[in-house]
Amino acid sequence: ICSALVKKGDYQIAYDTILKIFPESQMLRNKFFATQTLTNLGLTELKLKNYNQSKSFLKQALETANGKGFIENEINASFHLSELYEAQDSARLAFKYYKRADELQKKTTLQKIH
């Protein structure tokens, strides 16, 4: 639901919806769901131009996903961090996270082929 709201540009509604499930997502043992929720919160904060909150959620998502095989979540969080740093005119950091997302995406694509 939240992804569809973000795609439609309904960022505030998406944010409010995610906030309702956020506490529960953090209590569950399902780290994939928690990581996905953190990434979505980071994205909606980014779209709402709340950059500090966005960075905090996206970095938490990366930390939670790191080493757990949640490659898609790592890709999304890295890509959104790239967008965040681009919006803040920090080209070096934007490129760093874009490159990370791109490398993870290529690795995933190669794994699917083999």
N, C-alpha and C positions, 0 to 999 in steps of 0.2 A: 504494500500500500504506500509506504513512505517513498519508495523509489519512484513510483508513478507520480506522486505529488511533486517531487523534486523535478522530474522531467517536464511536468506541466508548468513549473515555475511557482508553485504554491509553497514557497519555502517556509513561511511562518506556520502554516497548517501542518506541514511535514515535521517541523521542529516540535510543535506542541504534541503531536502524535508520538514522536520518538521519546520525548520526555516522559510520557506516561508509562512506557515500557522499559525505560532505562534502568530504574532501580531493580526491577525483576531480572533483567538481563545480566546484571552484575552479580546477583545472588546465585544464579544457576551455575552448575558445573560445566555447562556447555560454553567453552571459551570461543568457539566459532561464532555463536550468536552474539556473545558479548563484544567480540571484535567488530562484527558487522554493525552492531548498534553504535559503537564508538565512531566508526567510520562515517555512518550516516549522520550522527550528531555533528561531527567535524565538517562534513559537507554542507549541512544546512546552516551552521554558524558562518561558514565561509560565504555562502550566498547572501546571508544577512549582514555581511561585512563586520562580523564580530571576530576579528582576526586572532586575538589572543586566545579566546575560547576554542576557536577552530583548531589552532595549532596544538593546544593542550589535548583535545580529544583525538586528533589524528596521530599525534605521537604516542598516546596511550594505546591506540589501535595497533600501531606498528610494534610496540613493545609486547603487546599481548599475542599478536600473530607470529612474531619472530620465532622461528625454529619449530613451529607446531604444524607446519604444512598447510597453513591457510594462505596459500599463494595469492589467490584472487583478492583477499582482503588486504594483503601487503601491497599488491599492485594498486588497488584503489586508494588506499591511504597515502601511498607515495605520490600518486598522480595528483591527488587533491592538495597535498603539501606543496607540490610544484605550482599548482594554480595559486595557492595562498601566497607563496613567496613572489610569484610574478605580480600579483596584485599589490604587493608591498614594495615593488621595484627592487627586489633582491635577486638579480639575474643569476648570480653564482649558486645560491641555494635552490632557486627554481630549477636550474639545469641539473643540479645534483640529484634532486628527487625525481625529476623527469627521467633521467638516465637510469636510476634505480628501477623505476616502474617499467621502463622499456626493456631492461635486461631481464627482469623477472618474467615479463610477458614473452620474450623470446625463448627463455628457458622452458616455460610452460608449453609453448607451441612445439618446441622440439621434442618434449616428452610425449606429447600427443601423437606426433608423427611416428616415433619409434615405438 
